[in-house]
């Protein structure tokens, strides 16, 4: 009997258990959504104007990517079963290795000098940040995510105001940058909880769909209340971080502090942190609304991947190599516009989408894992091979 050709075998086998095709499809949507957020031409969203619906990619795509990161971490550390205590040291080193390589890839992409807020540097950090939560049960992960989502933005905004907008490279990167750790860790913990709850089962997808819809209504409803009350904008110190302090250089700090504190308006900052819903605003309303939106997308992809497997295989191939696809997208901008250049074009967005789908499908057929995914895997294996004490 003649062996099947690689493309035929790939078509028969790719996306089958234990791989979960729906997650790969959702990951592809996150990547292509971020492509659109970077280079697409979108108008303000209006439910009654379908031509504006492409603006849904702004902010929500990166949040979907973060939730899926949490799901992936859960799957690689035991799926629905908590990892045994004796495995934890090796898993820790594995995650540190992965995070380090992803972080370096992110730095390399930032060196290309595009105006894109590269998510991979924080993405690499999150692989390390989740280590204390590896043996948390789903309800504990959900509790942690809820606490961070509900209290994290308000607490950071309050501290930012009380300390008169502190600045520094570490603070700007971890706390008050485009991707504040409290917001993104909440999303990753929520994704880990989903990954621990038999995410491959239809029942889990249905529950995620319902919960995601409820969260989206609650979050966007909270944001609508804030907008009706005139509470809008980005949370102070997050995406609006300026790297300067109103208190900097004062020679009589404590004497001027009361006036500076009044100008910082801690109460107003907290309200803004609760009600902000705009993309990358960093508010509780955005975390709940867009986090719920991400759950809905993941659930629909899980449900659709069963009856539509053949149609969704190219999307699954793209989603199986997200680091490679994301990096290729950033590199394509530099190749077209040059270092430091930038442009927006829906035609280029469409061309990038088609190109990524075709190239990743062909790569998956003939070579398997993406090149950067292999690099991350080698980094993780090398780190995990380091002798450690149990």
Secondary structure, DSSP 8 states (H G I E B T S, - for coil): -----HHHHHHHHTT-TTS-HHHHHHHHHHHHHHHHHHH-------TT-GGGGGGGGTTHHHHHHHHHHHHHHHHHTTTTS---HHHHHHHHHHHHHHHHHHHHHHHHHHTT--S---SHHHHHHHHHHTGGGTT--HHHHHHHHHHIIIIIHHHHHHHHHHTTS---HHHHHHTSSTT-HHHHHHHHHHHHHHHHS-TTSHHHHHHHHHHHHHHHHHHHHHHHHHHHTT--S--TTTTT--S--TTTT-SSHHHHHHHHHHHH-HHHHHHHHHH--STT---HHHHHHHHHHHHHHHHHHHHHHHHTHHHHHHHHHHHTTHHHHHHHHHHHHHHHH-TT-----HHHHHHHHHHHHHHHHHHHHHH-S-HHHHHHHHHHHHHHTS----
